Amino acid sequence: MIPWLEPDTPFPDTATALGPETDAPGLLAAGADLSPQRLEAAYRRGIFPWFSQGQPVMWWTTDPRMVLPVSEFKLHRSLRKTIAKFLRSPGCEIRIDGAFDEVMLACAGTPREGQDGTWIVPGIREVYGQWHRQGRVHSFETWVDGELVGGLYGVSIGRMFYGESMFAWRTDTSKIALAALVCFCRENGITLIDCQQQTSHLATLGARAISRGDFESHLRGVVDQNPPSVWAYDDAFWSHLERSA
């Protein structure tokens, strides 16, 4: 049995999360409020909410944890060509936080392999929107001729970025946004992007699994550092891709 959290109940030790032999590996607790304050406490410890419409709030801490070390981002030849064409084309640009609510809605409406429906339910959109306005959640957006065509959003605490979801309305536009995020992280001394769940797609881009203990150790070293002071994308950041394989 997992504990039920009241609004003033702290999270239990992450070591008590359900194990791989169960039907819900990584499930830590349920209940409590879904607020920016509760989310802040959760993410600082590597805990995140994930539930469907009609379910109570459920809190997870997966082991192993999928992460993307930004130094290991794999820029495949086809994506390199796509980005080069994007940079040469007038009207193509990366924006940060230009259309955050639209990005969340697009991510919520994107079908996921093996998933029926979305975990980005109205309650999640509302509270992450509040957290965005407090400066904790950011969107990286791919724009073409004034139209939003792809992007992602995630949480920033200290020098840590927790990726949440991506969408693409044109081929590779979510990957372009991810590459821009990698460049932004390299520019600002963020060395790891959290990916939460293991997927073969993320693995092709350089993401890999690490233990929960290693992930939590990394968090303790970065979440109290000063965060990036400016959330805007400069085209000069693209030069960081020269270090990608």
N, C-alpha and C positions, 0 to 999 in steps of 0.2 A: 504494500500500500504506500502511496505517496502522500505527503502531508498536504492539508488544505490550509492556505494562507489567509489570514485576516489582514485588513489594511495595515495594521501595525506590526504584523509578524515578519521578522527578518527571514531571508532565504536560508534554507538549511545548507549544511556542508555539501559541496558539489560531489564529493565522494559517495554520497548516498543516492545519487541518481540511479535509475534502473539500468541494469547491465545488458550486455549483448545477448544474453540467453532469454530475455523477455520480449514481449510483443512491442514494447515502446522503449528501446534503448536510448538512454540520454534524458528521459523524462525525470524531472527533479521535483516538481510541485505543481499545484493548481490553485486557482483562486487569487485573491488579493485584488487590489485596484490596478488598473492599467493607466498609469499617469507618467508624465515625464520624470518625476522624482523616483518612482519605482523602476522605470526603465534605466535611469542612470545607475541605480544601485545594481541592477541586473547586469548590464553590459560591462561594468567595471570588473565583474567577476566571470565574464564569459558566458553569462546566462541570457537567453533570448526567448521571447514569446512566440508561440506557433500553435495556432488552433483554427478551426473552421467556424463558419457562421452557426450559431446555436449552441456551441460548446463553451464551457467555462475557459477562462484564460489558463493556458498551460505553459509551463516554463521548462526549458530544455538546456542541457549542457552536454553536447555530444562528445564521445570519445571513441575513436580519434576525431580530431577536428580538421576540417579542410581549410587550408590557408594558402594564400598566394604571396610568397616572398617576392617583393617587387624586383629584386635583383635577378630573379629566375623567370621573369615573364618571357614567354616564348612568342616572338614575333615571326610567325611563319611567312614565307615568301609571298604568298597570295595576299595576306593582310598588309604586309609592308607596301605592296603595290597599291592596294586599295587606299591606304592612308596617304601615300604619295599623290595619288590622283585627287583625293579629298583636299589636300593642302594646295594643290595647283588650281583648284576650281573656284572661281568667284562665287560668293554666296554660301560657301561651306564654312562652318565655324563650330567651335565647341563653346558652350555656355555652362556656367555653374549657377544653379539656383535661378535660372531664368523662367522656369515653368514647373516648379516643384510639384504642385498638386496634379498637373497633367501627367507628369512622369509616374506618380504613384498610381493614378487611374489606369494608365497604359500597362504598367506592370501587373496590376490586378486583373486586367482583361486578357493577358497573354496566356494561352494554354501551356501547361507543363506536362511533359511526359510522365506518366504514372500518377498524375494528380487529377482528382475530380473536383473542380471548383478552385477556389483560391483561399489562401490564408490571409491575404491583404483585404480583410473584411472592413466594413465601414468604421468600426471602432478603432482598428489599427490605423486607418487613414487619418482619422480625426486626431488621435494622440500623437502620431508621428508628425502631423502637420503642426500641432502645437510645439512639439520639440524642435521642428525645423525653424519656427519663428523665434525660438530661444537660441538658435545658432548651433544646435547639435546634429542636425540631419541635413544632408546636402544632396543635390542631384547634379549629375554630369550628363550633359545633353548634346546630342548631335543634331545640328540644324543645317538644312539645305534650302536656300532661297527663302528664308524666313519661315520655314516649316519644320516643326519638331518631327524627327524621323526615327529617333532611337535614343536610348539612354539608360541610366541606372541611378539608384539612390542608395545611400548608406549613412551610417552613424559615425561621427567623429568625436572621440574623447582623447584629449591629450595628443600624443603622436601615434594614435591607432585609428585605423579606418575599418569599420565593419560593413562589408558589402551586404545588401539586403536583397535586391532584385534588379533584373534587367529586362529590357524589351527592345524589339527591333521592328520597325514598320517597313524598312528597306534592308536589303542584304548587307550584313556586316556592320550595320550602324550601331548595334550594341557593343560590338567588339571595338569599334573606333572610340566609343565613350570609355570603355575599359582601358584602352591604351592611353587615353588622355588622363584617366585617373592614376595609372601607373606613373606617368610622367610627373603629375602633380605631387604624388607621394615622394618620388625621388627628389624633386626640387625642395620639398619641405621636411625631409628627414624622417618620413614614415616608411618603415621597412617591411611591414606586414599588412596584408589585407585579409580580413576574416571572410571566409566563404561559407561557414557553417556546415553545410551538407556536402558529402562527397558526390561528385558527378564526373562522368567521363569527359564532358565538354570542358569543364574547368581544368581538368587534368591536362588536356591538350594545350592549354595556355600557360602551363607552368605551375598550377596549383598542386598541392600534395597534402597528405595527411600527416599530422603530428599528434602526439599524445595530449590528453587534456592537461596533464601536469605541465608539459612544456609550454602549452598555450597560456595557461594561467601565469606561469613564471614570466613569460614575455609581457603579459598585461601589467603585471606589478611594476615592471620597469619603465612603462611608457605612458600609462593613463594619467599620471600626475604631472607630466611634462607640459610645457606651454604648447597650445595648439597652434596651427597656422593662423597668422593674423589677418591674411587676406584670402578670401575665397573668390577668386577670379582667375580665369584661364588666360595665360599669356602664350602666344604661339611659340615663343622662345623655348617653352618647356618641351616641345617636340624633340629638341636636340637630345633629350635623355634616351630616346629610342635607339640611338646609335650604339648603346650598350646592350641591346637586346639580341638574343640569339636568333 
